[in-house]
């Protein structure tokens, strides 16, 4: 793999950029692998990468029915934060956030991580109590957050209206080391590193069946032929229930669309991420000047990857009072992604009833921010059979009543 650096850029500039190679190999499937991972999004690629880096397992195939990063990884709003209430959630999200800080150097690929800070507005007395509680919990968990006053909110975000008649800003939970990253660059960086380790990334390869014998996984059937494996990782956000059904078990999840939109590019005016959960809206500004806007998930089950007019109206209407300038912007584009939602709004990273098969799903609206931590824990679980990061997120918690209730932190949209 050619190492990217300022010297490499200068050298290729002199050669009219004729020396750049492919970022990752276009592979054809082999008959058998030690590990097959279904889903070449951020979580699947991160799992493969840490299997190789941390555990020396490189005979791995990552299968993708479409194109690499074409699912939720390329359809989110790029927010990275870890200010969750419950200990297991804070642990895995903080692991991810800390890995994001050095991920560009680790992968030798610029993921454009921007620790600009994330602000969650308190616009009711209930939210004040909730965010102060979260700040105290984060202090015990070693996650750096603080509750700030309305004046501090205005200082951090000058364009905000803190005295709205219906939803005045009463304070905020502020995580200064949160921020954003370039979503597709995260997938591309992991893919490039996986390919360099000898792993096969196979696109346009849909899994049509999961083969097993005596309760143990043996392989998968695909549109490019059968592939045998000793271990199978299922990481297909939005379609997890479909793949689980092929493997012979059910998941306690439902699939819904989460929509977002961006405005026309404007001059820099917002250098933090602002979430307003009371009105169900959040916003940041991209490096190109677009205002990236998102809101809640659809209220009905569906597999739609496109936007809807009523959602534009609901989300923008919610933000206009807090950000009056939004009313003057034109929408540039809109999209949707399919997310898995569990009852407690926490993910599933677990062994399954099928021996040798593992599942990673249920991230709901918070999948992007967790990619490095999710991959780290999932790789450890698949390689060793145990991970402290994933232990609390096992499938059996639903049967045993060990819920990880993050409906406040993760149930809206972010």
TORKOL-4160 file (C-alpha; in steps of 0.2 Angstrom, whole numbers, padded with zeros to 4 digits, m for minus):
414
<pt num="1" X="0000" Y="0000" Z="0000"/>
<pt num="2" X="0007" Y="0017" Z="m0005"/>
<pt num="3" X="0008" Y="0028" Z="0011"/>
<pt num="4" X="m0001" Y="0044" Z="0010"/>
<pt num="5" X="0009" Y="0059" Z="0015"/>
<pt num="6" X="0013" Y="0077" Z="0010"/>
<pt num="7" X="0029" Y="0071" Z="0001"/>
<pt num="8" X="0018" Y="0058" Z="m0009"/>
<pt num="9" X="0006" Y="0071" Z="m0014"/>
<pt num="10" X="0021" Y="0082" Z="m0020"/>
<pt num="11" X="0029" Y="0068" Z="m0029"/>
<pt num="12" X="0013" Y="0063" Z="m0038"/>
<pt num="13" X="0010" Y="0081" Z="m0043"/>
<pt num="14" X="0026" Y="0081" Z="m0052"/>
<pt num="15" X="0021" Y="0065" Z="m0061"/>
<pt num="16" X="0003" Y="0072" Z="m0065"/>
<pt num="17" X="m0004" Y="0060" Z="m0052"/>
<pt num="18" X="m0001" Y="0045" Z="m0063"/>
<pt num="19" X="0007" Y="0034" Z="m0049"/>
<pt num="20" X="m0008" Y="0033" Z="m0037"/>
<pt num="21" X="m0015" Y="0015" Z="m0036"/>
<pt num="22" X="m0032" Y="0008" Z="m0031"/>
<pt num="23" X="m0036" Y="0011" Z="m0013"/>
<pt num="24" X="m0042" Y="m0007" Z="m0011"/>
<pt num="25" X="m0041" Y="m0022" Z="m0022"/>
<pt num="26" X="m0056" Y="m0028" Z="m0032"/>
<pt num="27" X="m0057" Y="m0046" Z="m0025"/>
<pt num="28" X="m0066" Y="m0062" Z="m0031"/>
<pt num="29" X="m0072" Y="m0074" Z="m0017"/>
<pt num="30" X="m0062" Y="m0089" Z="m0012"/>
<pt num="31" X="m0070" Y="m0105" Z="m0007"/>
<pt num="32" X="m0066" Y="m0103" Z="0011"/>
<pt num="33" X="m0061" Y="m0090" Z="0024"/>
<pt num="34" X="m0058" Y="m0091" Z="0043"/>
<pt num="35" X="m0071" Y="m0076" Z="0045"/>
<pt num="36" X="m0084" Y="m0070" Z="0033"/>
<pt num="37" X="m0092" Y="m0053" Z="0038"/>
<pt num="38" X="m0108" Y="m0048" Z="0029"/>
<pt num="39" X="m0109" Y="m0029" Z="0027"/>
<pt num="40" X="m0096" Y="m0018" Z="0021"/>
<pt num="41" X="m0101" Y="m0002" Z="0030"/>
<pt num="42" X="m0092" Y="0006" Z="0044"/>
<pt num="43" X="m0096" Y="m0007" Z="0057"/>
<pt num="44" X="m0092" Y="m0022" Z="0046"/>
<pt num="45" X="m0075" Y="m0014" Z="0040"/>
<pt num="46" X="m0070" Y="m0009" Z="0057"/>
<pt num="47" X="m0073" Y="m0026" Z="0064"/>
<pt num="48" X="m0062" Y="m0034" Z="0050"/>
<pt num="49" X="m0049" Y="m0021" Z="0053"/>
<pt num="50" X="m0047" Y="m0024" Z="0072"/>
<pt num="51" X="m0048" Y="m0043" Z="0069"/>
<pt num="52" X="m0032" Y="m0041" Z="0059"/>
<pt num="53" X="m0024" Y="m0028" Z="0069"/>
<pt num="54" X="m0028" Y="m0034" Z="0086"/>
<pt num="55" X="m0030" Y="m0052" Z="0084"/>
<pt num="56" X="m0019" Y="m0057" Z="0068"/>
<pt num="57" X="m0034" Y="m0064" Z="0059"/>
<pt num="58" X="m0033" Y="m0059" Z="0041"/>
<pt num="59" X="m0041" Y="m0073" Z="0031"/>
<pt num="60" X="m0056" Y="m0063" Z="0030"/>
<pt num="61" X="m0069" Y="m0059" Z="0017"/>
<pt num="62" X="m0081" Y="m0043" Z="0019"/>
<pt num="63" X="m0096" Y="m0046" Z="0008"/>
<pt num="64" X="m0107" Y="m0031" Z="0002"/>
<pt num="65" X="m0123" Y="m0033" Z="m0008"/>
<pt num="66" X="m0121" Y="m0016" Z="m0015"/>
<pt num="67" X="m0106" Y="m0004" Z="m0015"/>
<pt num="68" X="m0094" Y="m0001" Z="0000"/>
<pt num="69" X="m0101" Y="0012" Z="0012"/>
<pt num="70" X="m0117" Y="0014" Z="0002"/>
<pt num="71" X="m0129" Y="0010" Z="0016"/>
<pt num="72" X="m0131" Y="0020" Z="0033"/>
<pt num="73" X="m0112" Y="0024" Z="0033"/>
<pt num="74" X="m0115" Y="0035" Z="0018"/>
<pt num="75" X="m0132" Y="0042" Z="0024"/>
<pt num="76" X="m0129" Y="0049" Z="0041"/>
<pt num="77" X="m0125" Y="0066" Z="0048"/>
<pt num="78" X="m0108" Y="0062" Z="0055"/>
<pt num="79" X="m0109" Y="0067" Z="0073"/>
<pt num="80" X="m0097" Y="0059" Z="0086"/>
<pt num="81" X="m0101" Y="0060" Z="0104"/>
<pt num="82" X="m0101" Y="0049" Z="0120"/>
<pt num="83" X="m0111" Y="0058" Z="0133"/>
<pt num="84" X="m0123" Y="0043" Z="0136"/>
<pt num="85" X="m0131" Y="0040" Z="0153"/>
<pt num="86" X="m0129" Y="0021" Z="0156"/>
<pt num="87" X="m0111" Y="0014" Z="0160"/>
<pt num="88" X="m0110" Y="0001" Z="0146"/>
<pt num="89" X="m0116" Y="0014" Z="0133"/>
<pt num="90" X="m0103" Y="0027" Z="0139"/>
<pt num="91" X="m0089" Y="0014" Z="0139"/>
<pt num="92" X="m0092" Y="0009" Z="0120"/>
<pt num="93" X="m0096" Y="0026" Z="0114"/>
<pt num="94" X="m0081" Y="0034" Z="0123"/>
<pt num="95" X="m0070" Y="0020" Z="0116"/>
<pt num="96" X="m0076" Y="0025" Z="0099"/>
<pt num="97" X="m0074" Y="0044" Z="0102"/>
<pt num="98" X="m0056" Y="0041" Z="0108"/>
<pt num="99" X="m0051" Y="0030" Z="0093"/>
<pt num="100" X="m0059" Y="0043" Z="0081"/>
<pt num="101" X="m0046" Y="0056" Z="0088"/>
<pt num="102" X="m0031" Y="0046" Z="0081"/>
<pt num="103" X="m0040" Y="0036" Z="0067"/>
<pt num="104" X="m0033" Y="0047" Z="0053"/>
<pt num="105" X="m0015" Y="0043" Z="0059"/>
<pt num="106" X="m0019" Y="0025" Z="0062"/>
<pt num="107" X="m0027" Y="0021" Z="0045"/>
<pt num="108" X="m0015" Y="0034" Z="0036"/>
<pt num="109" X="m0031" Y="0041" Z="0028"/>
<pt num="110" X="m0039" Y="0058" Z="0032"/>
<pt num="111" X="m0056" Y="0055" Z="0040"/>
<pt num="112" X="m0058" Y="0073" Z="0043"/>
<pt num="113" X="m0062" Y="0071" Z="0061"/>
<pt num="114" X="m0067" Y="0088" Z="0068"/>
<pt num="115" X="m0068" Y="0089" Z="0087"/>
<pt num="116" X="m0079" Y="0105" Z="0087"/>
<pt num="117" X="m0089" Y="0101" Z="0102"/>
<pt num="118" X="m0107" Y="0094" Z="0103"/>
<pt num="119" X="m0121" Y="0104" Z="0113"/>
<pt num="120" X="m0137" Y="0096" Z="0118"/>
<pt num="121" X="m0150" Y="0110" Z="0122"/>
<pt num="122" X="m0161" Y="0109" Z="0138"/>
<pt num="123" X="m0177" Y="0118" Z="0133"/>
<pt num="124" X="m0188" Y="0111" Z="0147"/>
<pt num="125" X="m0186" Y="0109" Z="0166"/>
<pt num="126" X="m0186" Y="0090" Z="0164"/>
<pt num="127" X="m0171" Y="0091" Z="0152"/>
<pt num="128" X="m0161" Y="0102" Z="0164"/>
<pt num="129" X="m0163" Y="0088" Z="0177"/>
<pt num="130" X="m0159" Y="0075" Z="0164"/>
<pt num="131" X="m0144" Y="0083" Z="0157"/>
<pt num="132" X="m0137" Y="0087" Z="0174"/>
<pt num="133" X="m0139" Y="0069" Z="0179"/>
<pt num="134" X="m0130" Y="0064" Z="0163"/>
<pt num="135" X="m0116" Y="0076" Z="0167"/>
<pt num="136" X="m0114" Y="0068" Z="0185"/>
<pt num="137" X="m0114" Y="0051" Z="0177"/>
<pt num="138" X="m0101" Y="0055" Z="0164"/>
<pt num="139" X="m0090" Y="0062" Z="0178"/>
<pt num="140" X="m0090" Y="0045" Z="0186"/>
<pt num="141" X="m0088" Y="0036" Z="0169"/>
<pt num="142" X="m0072" Y="0047" Z="0165"/>
<pt num="143" X="m0082" Y="0055" Z="0150"/>
<pt num="144" X="m0078" Y="0074" Z="0150"/>
<pt num="145" X="m0094" Y="0084" Z="0149"/>
<pt num="146" X="m0102" Y="0098" Z="0158"/>
<pt num="147" X="m0118" Y="0107" Z="0160"/>
<pt num="148" X="m0117" Y="0125" Z="0154"/>
<pt num="149" X="m0128" Y="0141" Z="0156"/>
<pt num="150" X="m0139" Y="0149" Z="0142"/>
<pt num="151" X="m0125" Y="0163" Z="0141"/>
<pt num="152" X="m0112" Y="0150" Z="0138"/>
<pt num="153" X="m0123" Y="0142" Z="0124"/>
<pt num="154" X="m0125" Y="0159" Z="0116"/>
<pt num="155" X="m0106" Y="0162" Z="0117"/>
<pt num="156" X="m0103" Y="0145" Z="0109"/>
<pt num="157" X="m0116" Y="0147" Z="0096"/>
<pt num="158" X="m0120" Y="0165" Z="0091"/>
<pt num="159" X="m0133" Y="0162" Z="0078"/>
<pt num="160" X="m0145" Y="0153" Z="0091"/>
<pt num="161" X="m0160" Y="0161" Z="0098"/>
<pt num="162" X="m0160" Y="0157" Z="0117"/>
<pt num="163" X="m0176" Y="0167" Z="0121"/>
<pt num="164" X="m0189" Y="0158" Z="0110"/>
<pt num="165" X="m0207" Y="0160" Z="0116"/>
<pt num="166" X="m0211" Y="0142" Z="0116"/>
<pt num="167" X="m0194" Y="0133" Z="0119"/>
<pt num="168" X="m0182" Y="0145" Z="0127"/>
<pt num="169" X="m0164" Y="0138" Z="0129"/>
<pt num="170" X="m0162" Y="0135" Z="0148"/>
<pt num="171" X="m0144" Y="0127" Z="0147"/>
<pt num="172" X="m0135" Y="0113" Z="0138"/>
<pt num="173" X="m0125" Y="0097" Z="0140"/>
<pt num="174" X="m0108" Y="0102" Z="0132"/>
<pt num="175" X="m0095" Y="0089" Z="0126"/>
<pt num="176" X="m0081" Y="0099" Z="0120"/>
<pt num="177" X="m0071" Y="0084" Z="0113"/>
<pt num="178" X="m0086" Y="0078" Z="0103"/>
<pt num="179" X="m0088" Y="0083" Z="0084"/>
<pt num="180" X="m0090" Y="0076" Z="0067"/>
<pt num="181" X="m0080" Y="0066" Z="0054"/>
<pt num="182" X="m0082" Y="0062" Z="0036"/>
<pt num="183" X="m0093" Y="0047" Z="0035"/>
<pt num="184" X="m0087" Y="0040" Z="0018"/>
<pt num="185" X="m0069" Y="0043" Z="0022"/>
<pt num="186" X="m0071" Y="0032" Z="0038"/>
<pt num="187" X="m0077" Y="0018" Z="0027"/>
<pt num="188" X="m0064" Y="0021" Z="0014"/>
<pt num="189" X="m0050" Y="0022" Z="0026"/>
<pt num="190" X="m0055" Y="0005" Z="0035"/>
<pt num="191" X="m0057" Y="m0003" Z="0018"/>
<pt num="192" X="m0040" Y="0002" Z="0012"/>
<pt num="193" X="m0031" Y="m0004" Z="0028"/>
<pt num="194" X="m0041" Y="m0021" Z="0027"/>
<pt num="195" X="m0036" Y="m0023" Z="0009"/>
<pt num="196" X="m0018" Y="m0020" Z="0013"/>
<pt num="197" X="m0019" Y="m0034" Z="0026"/>
<pt num="198" X="m0024" Y="m0046" Z="0013"/>
<pt num="199" X="m0043" Y="m0046" Z="0017"/>
<pt num="200" X="m0055" Y="m0048" Z="0002"/>
<pt num="201" X="m0068" Y="m0034" Z="0000"/>
<pt num="202" X="m0081" Y="m0041" Z="m0012"/>
<pt num="203" X="m0094" Y="m0029" Z="m0018"/>
<pt num="204" X="m0111" Y="m0033" Z="m0028"/>
<pt num="205" X="m0111" Y="m0050" Z="m0018"/>
<pt num="206" X="m0128" Y="m0053" Z="m0010"/>
<pt num="207" X="m0130" Y="m0066" Z="0003"/>
<pt num="208" X="m0145" Y="m0077" Z="m0001"/>
<pt num="209" X="m0143" Y="m0091" Z="0013"/>
<pt num="210" X="m0134" Y="m0095" Z="0028"/>
<pt num="211" X="m0128" Y="m0113" Z="0029"/>
<pt num="212" X="m0127" Y="m0123" Z="0045"/>
<pt num="213" X="m0124" Y="m0141" Z="0051"/>
<pt num="214" X="m0129" Y="m0147" Z="0069"/>
<pt num="215" X="m0132" Y="m0130" Z="0075"/>
<pt num="216" X="m0115" Y="m0123" Z="0069"/>
<pt num="217" X="m0112" Y="m0111" Z="0055"/>
<pt num="218" X="m0103" Y="m0118" Z="0039"/>
<pt num="219" X="m0104" Y="m0104" Z="0027"/>
<pt num="220" X="m0115" Y="m0093" Z="0016"/>
<pt num="221" X="m0123" Y="m0094" Z="m0001"/>
<pt num="222" X="m0121" Y="m0078" Z="m0012"/>
<pt num="223" X="m0124" Y="m0072" Z="m0029"/>
<pt num="224" X="m0106" Y="m0076" Z="m0033"/>
<pt num="225" X="m0107" Y="m0093" Z="m0026"/>
<pt num="226" X="m0105" Y="m0103" Z="m0010"/>
<pt num="227" X="m0092" Y="m0097" Z="0003"/>
<pt num="228" X="m0087" Y="m0108" Z="0018"/>
<pt num="229" X="m0082" Y="m0100" Z="0034"/>
<pt num="230" X="m0078" Y="m0105" Z="0052"/>
<pt num="231" X="m0085" Y="m0089" Z="0059"/>
<pt num="232" X="m0099" Y="m0077" Z="0052"/>
<pt num="233" X="m0101" Y="m0059" Z="0057"/>
<pt num="234" X="m0118" Y="m0051" Z="0052"/>
<pt num="235" X="m0117" Y="m0032" Z="0052"/>
<pt num="236" X="m0131" Y="m0026" Z="0040"/>
<pt num="237" X="m0139" Y="m0012" Z="0049"/>
<pt num="238" X="m0158" Y="m0010" Z="0043"/>
<pt num="239" X="m0158" Y="m0028" Z="0036"/>
<pt num="240" X="m0152" Y="m0037" Z="0052"/>
<pt num="241" X="m0169" Y="m0046" Z="0054"/>
<pt num="242" X="m0168" Y="m0053" Z="0036"/>
<pt num="243" X="m0151" Y="m0060" Z="0038"/>
<pt num="244" X="m0155" Y="m0067" Z="0056"/>
<pt num="245" X="m0170" Y="m0076" Z="0048"/>
<pt num="246" X="m0159" Y="m0084" Z="0036"/>
<pt num="247" X="m0148" Y="m0090" Z="0050"/>
<pt num="248" X="m0164" Y="m0097" Z="0059"/>
<pt num="249" X="m0167" Y="m0085" Z="0073"/>
<pt num="250" X="m0177" Y="m0069" Z="0077"/>
<pt num="251" X="m0171" Y="m0052" Z="0083"/>
<pt num="252" X="m0180" Y="m0040" Z="0094"/>
<pt num="253" X="m0179" Y="m0026" Z="0082"/>
<pt num="254" X="m0189" Y="m0016" Z="0070"/>
<pt num="255" X="m0182" Y="m0006" Z="0054"/>
<pt num="256" X="m0187" Y="0012" Z="0051"/>
<pt num="257" X="m0181" Y="0026" Z="0040"/>
<pt num="258" X="m0171" Y="0040" Z="0047"/>
<pt num="259" X="m0171" Y="0056" Z="0036"/>
<pt num="260" X="m0159" Y="0070" Z="0035"/>
<pt num="261" X="m0156" Y="0085" Z="0023"/>
<pt num="262" X="m0143" Y="0098" Z="0019"/>
<pt num="263" X="m0145" Y="0116" Z="0014"/>
<pt num="264" X="m0137" Y="0126" Z="0001"/>
<pt num="265" X="m0119" Y="0131" Z="0005"/>
<pt num="266" X="m0117" Y="0147" Z="0015"/>
<pt num="267" X="m0103" Y="0156" Z="0024"/>
<pt num="268" X="m0096" Y="0149" Z="0040"/>
<pt num="269" X="m0108" Y="0153" Z="0054"/>
<pt num="270" X="m0109" Y="0137" Z="0065"/>
<pt num="271" X="m0093" Y="0129" Z="0072"/>
<pt num="272" X="m0102" Y="0117" Z="0084"/>
<pt num="273" X="m0115" Y="0103" Z="0083"/>
<pt num="274" X="m0131" Y="0108" Z="0091"/>
<pt num="275" X="m0145" Y="0095" Z="0096"/>
<pt num="276" X="m0162" Y="0101" Z="0101"/>
<pt num="277" X="m0171" Y="0085" Z="0107"/>
<pt num="278" X="m0187" Y="0094" Z="0113"/>
<pt num="279" X="m0191" Y="0100" Z="0096"/>
<pt num="280" X="m0183" Y="0085" Z="0087"/>
<pt num="281" X="m0170" Y="0093" Z="0077"/>
<pt num="282" X="m0151" Y="0095" Z="0076"/>
<pt num="283" X="m0139" Y="0104" Z="0065"/>
<pt num="284" X="m0121" Y="0107" Z="0061"/>
<pt num="285" X="m0111" Y="0115" Z="0046"/>
<pt num="286" X="m0101" Y="0105" Z="0034"/>
<pt num="287" X="m0084" Y="0109" Z="0028"/>
<pt num="288" X="m0092" Y="0114" Z="0011"/>
<pt num="289" X="m0104" Y="0126" Z="0020"/>
<pt num="290" X="m0120" Y="0116" Z="0020"/>
<pt num="291" X="m0131" Y="0116" Z="0035"/>
<pt num="292" X="m0133" Y="0097" Z="0039"/>
<pt num="293" X="m0150" Y="0095" Z="0047"/>
<pt num="294" X="m0158" Y="0080" Z="0054"/>
<pt num="295" X="m0173" Y="0075" Z="0065"/>
<pt num="296" X="m0183" Y="0060" Z="0072"/>
<pt num="297" X="m0185" Y="0043" Z="0064"/>
<pt num="298" X="m0201" Y="0039" Z="0054"/>
<pt num="299" X="m0215" Y="0033" Z="0065"/>
<pt num="300" X="m0219" Y="0017" Z="0055"/>
<pt num="301" X="m0209" Y="0002" Z="0050"/>
<pt num="302" X="m0201" Y="0003" Z="0032"/>
<pt num="303" X="m0186" Y="0000" Z="0022"/>
<pt num="304" X="m0186" Y="0017" Z="0013"/>
<pt num="305" X="m0170" Y="0026" Z="0008"/>
<pt num="306" X="m0177" Y="0042" Z="0002"/>
<pt num="307" X="m0184" Y="0057" Z="0010"/>
<pt num="308" X="m0202" Y="0064" Z="0012"/>
<pt num="309" X="m0210" Y="0081" Z="0011"/>
<pt num="310" X="m0219" Y="0080" Z="0028"/>
<pt num="311" X="m0202" Y="0076" Z="0036"/>
<pt num="312" X="m0194" Y="0092" Z="0029"/>
<pt num="313" X="m0208" Y="0102" Z="0036"/>
<pt num="314" X="m0208" Y="0094" Z="0053"/>
<pt num="315" X="m0189" Y="0095" Z="0055"/>
<pt num="316" X="m0186" Y="0113" Z="0048"/>
<pt num="317" X="m0202" Y="0120" Z="0058"/>
<pt num="318" X="m0194" Y="0113" Z="0074"/>
<pt num="319" X="m0178" Y="0122" Z="0071"/>
<pt num="320" X="m0184" Y="0139" Z="0064"/>
<pt num="321" X="m0188" Y="0146" Z="0082"/>
<pt num="322" X="m0171" Y="0141" Z="0089"/>
<pt num="323" X="m0162" Y="0146" Z="0073"/>
<pt num="324" X="m0172" Y="0159" Z="0064"/>
<pt num="325" X="m0159" Y="0160" Z="0049"/>
<pt num="326" X="m0165" Y="0142" Z="0044"/>
<pt num="327" X="m0181" Y="0150" Z="0037"/>
<pt num="328" X="m0171" Y="0159" Z="0023"/>
<pt num="329" X="m0161" Y="0144" Z="0017"/>
<pt num="330" X="m0165" Y="0133" Z="0002"/>
<pt num="331" X="m0163" Y="0114" Z="0003"/>
<pt num="332" X="m0150" Y="0106" Z="m0008"/>
<pt num="333" X="m0154" Y="0088" Z="m0005"/>
<pt num="334" X="m0162" Y="0075" Z="0006"/>
<pt num="335" X="m0160" Y="0057" Z="0010"/>
<pt num="336" X="m0164" Y="0043" Z="0021"/>
<pt num="337" X="m0156" Y="0028" Z="0029"/>
<pt num="338" X="m0163" Y="0012" Z="0037"/>
<pt num="339" X="m0160" Y="0009" Z="0055"/>
<pt num="340" X="m0162" Y="m0005" Z="0067"/>
<pt num="341" X="m0172" Y="0000" Z="0083"/>
<pt num="342" X="m0172" Y="m0011" Z="0099"/>
<pt num="343" X="m0184" Y="m0008" Z="0113"/>
<pt num="344" X="m0171" Y="m0001" Z="0125"/>
<pt num="345" X="m0163" Y="0010" Z="0111"/>
<pt num="346" X="m0146" Y="0001" Z="0114"/>
<pt num="347" X="m0137" Y="m0010" Z="0101"/>
<pt num="348" X="m0135" Y="m0029" Z="0100"/>
<pt num="349" X="m0117" Y="m0036" Z="0099"/>
<pt num="350" X="m0118" Y="m0054" Z="0103"/>
<pt num="351" X="m0116" Y="m0072" Z="0100"/>
<pt num="352" X="m0131" Y="m0080" Z="0092"/>
<pt num="353" X="m0141" Y="m0096" Z="0094"/>
<pt num="354" X="m0131" Y="m0102" Z="0079"/>
<pt num="355" X="m0114" Y="m0107" Z="0085"/>
<pt num="356" X="m0100" Y="m0097" Z="0076"/>
<pt num="357" X="m0112" Y="m0084" Z="0070"/>
<pt num="358" X="m0111" Y="m0066" Z="0078"/>
<pt num="359" X="m0123" Y="m0051" Z="0076"/>
<pt num="360" X="m0120" Y="m0033" Z="0077"/>
<pt num="361" X="m0136" Y="m0022" Z="0075"/>
<pt num="362" X="m0148" Y="m0011" Z="0084"/>
<pt num="363" X="m0138" Y="0005" Z="0084"/>
<pt num="364" X="m0154" Y="0015" Z="0080"/>
<pt num="365" X="m0150" Y="0033" Z="0076"/>
<pt num="366" X="m0132" Y="0032" Z="0083"/>
<pt num="367" X="m0122" Y="0020" Z="0073"/>
<pt num="368" X="m0109" Y="0031" Z="0065"/>
<pt num="369" X="m0102" Y="0038" Z="0081"/>
<pt num="370" X="m0099" Y="0021" Z="0087"/>
<pt num="371" X="m0090" Y="0013" Z="0072"/>
<pt num="372" X="m0072" Y="0011" Z="0080"/>
<pt num="373" X="m0078" Y="0006" Z="0097"/>
<pt num="374" X="m0091" Y="m0006" Z="0089"/>
<pt num="375" X="m0078" Y="m0014" Z="0078"/>
<pt num="376" X="m0065" Y="m0015" Z="0092"/>
<pt num="377" X="m0077" Y="m0024" Z="0103"/>
<pt num="378" X="m0085" Y="m0035" Z="0090"/>
<pt num="379" X="m0068" Y="m0041" Z="0084"/>
<pt num="380" X="m0063" Y="m0046" Z="0101"/>
<pt num="381" X="m0079" Y="m0055" Z="0104"/>
<pt num="382" X="m0077" Y="m0065" Z="0087"/>
<pt num="383" X="m0059" Y="m0069" Z="0090"/>
<pt num="384" X="m0059" Y="m0073" Z="0109"/>
<pt num="385" X="m0078" Y="m0077" Z="0113"/>
<pt num="386" X="m0078" Y="m0062" Z="0126"/>
<pt num="387" X="m0077" Y="m0043" Z="0126"/>
<pt num="388" X="m0080" Y="m0032" Z="0141"/>
<pt num="389" X="m0086" Y="m0019" Z="0128"/>
<pt num="390" X="m0100" Y="m0030" Z="0122"/>
<pt num="391" X="m0104" Y="m0040" Z="0137"/>
<pt num="392" X="m0119" Y="m0030" Z="0142"/>
<pt num="393" X="m0126" Y="m0029" Z="0124"/>
<pt num="394" X="m0129" Y="m0048" Z="0122"/>
<pt num="395" X="m0145" Y="m0055" Z="0115"/>
<pt num="396" X="m0150" Y="m0063" Z="0131"/>
<pt num="397" X="m0153" Y="m0046" Z="0140"/>
<pt num="398" X="m0170" Y="m0045" Z="0133"/>
<pt num="399" X="m0175" Y="m0062" Z="0140"/>
<pt num="400" X="m0167" Y="m0058" Z="0156"/>
<pt num="401" X="m0174" Y="m0041" Z="0158"/>
<pt num="402" X="m0156" Y="m0032" Z="0158"/>
<pt num="403" X="m0161" Y="m0017" Z="0148"/>
<pt num="404" X="m0149" Y="m0003" Z="0144"/>
<pt num="405" X="m0162" Y="0011" Z="0143"/>
<pt num="406" X="m0155" Y="0025" Z="0132"/>
<pt num="407" X="m0172" Y="0031" Z="0125"/>
<pt num="408" X="m0168" Y="0049" Z="0131"/>
<pt num="409" X="m0150" Y="0049" Z="0124"/>
<pt num="410" X="m0153" Y="0039" Z="0108"/>
<pt num="411" X="m0172" Y="0039" Z="0105"/>
<pt num="412" X="m0173" Y="0055" Z="0096"/>
<pt num="413" X="m0160" Y="0057" Z="0082"/>
<pt num="414" X="m0142" Y="0062" Z="0082"/>
